[in-house]
Amino acid sequence: MKLTLRVWRQKNAGAEGAMSTYEVDDISPDMSFLEMLDVLNEQLILSGEEPVAFDHDCREGICGACSLVINGDAHGPERTTTCQLHMRSFKDGDTIDIEPWRASAFPVIKDLVVDRSAFDRIIQAGGYITAPTGAAPEAHATPVPKADADFAFEHAECIGCGACVAACPNGAAMLFTSAKVNHLNVLPQGAPERESRVLDMVAQMDAEGFGGCTLTGECATACPKGIPLMSITSMNKEWLRATRKAGKR
């Protein structure tokens, strides 16, 4: 395959960025999208140019590090992570636009790499449980209903890639935050911090400068792990419950 790539290039957070055009040839349909970018970077290095900076780590759809907007879609045309997107999703002769996540809370570091530490700070605000130290407890000591376990597992699948923010027209982080709140709040192990968790994590999300949620649903459509939109409504109920309880103290 021969492709034309229009790639966002930006030296640093303070510099002006622009799209640069490159041609790549002999791209196998079986290559992943990141392998195609590796080919581009080898070509740039051999010609004495600066390679394109982009995030990646496991390349197995697990870590959430890869983060590209491809032809206007977070992670590209398939509902998967960028590293699991293959070039057979494109046609010979295609022009592909490649950009970083677009959100004020995710400033560009260089080229296609953005700073997603805002997610880390949301987790630090309440994404943990209180657990005594010592030996591991008996596995059946705390029964968890099957429906609750399924709900927790569904939300624990979130890999924190940020596609929900990139896809949202408001740049909201409600789907990410709700996944992290819900997967702990539904379990008995998360009960001690149930109210403080949702209040603190939502407050931190707002403090990071993410946009407001209007439930357009673009976040759930773009999520490579299929976190459902109802996750947001579930967290909203948790937030209202915690707010009312805090007001009675």
Secondary structure, 3 states (H helix, E strand, C coil): CCEEEEEEECCCCCCCCEEEEEEECCCCCCCEHHHHHHHHHHHHHHCCCCCCCCCCCCCCCCCCCCCCEECCEECCCCCCCHHHCEHHHCCCCCEEEEECCCCCCCCEEECCEECCHHHHHHHHHHCCCCCCCCCCCCCCCCCCCHHHHHHHHHHHCCCCCCHHHHHCCCCCCHHHHHHHHHHHHCCHHHHHHHHHHHHHHHHHHHHCCCCCCCCCCHHHHHCCCCCCCHHHHHHHHHHHHHHHHHHCC
